[in-house]
């Protein structure tokens, strides 16, 4: 089971000033339309080559357009022993700030 966070819960945490590790796994042309502020961009296909970026003691929240790709990335990283959370609904449901 992949832990999830809603767009509303994430927005609330960011507004409360929580320090979160956010990763957007969309393609370059998709992130060009805007990302959740403070998000690191690592394309889904590049995640396996970037495992050294991730720390097993931290939780990462993954974001994509609708929640499907980020869910796949979460499943992959969870299998590797990482703490993950999928933002359900993705950027389609995000109504907070973008940068």
ABEGO torsion letter per residue (X at the ends): XBBBBBAAAAAAAAAAGBBBBBBBABBAAAAAAEBBBGBBBBBAAAAAAAAAABBAABBBBBBBAAGAAAAAAAAAAAAAGBBBBBBBGEAAABABBBX
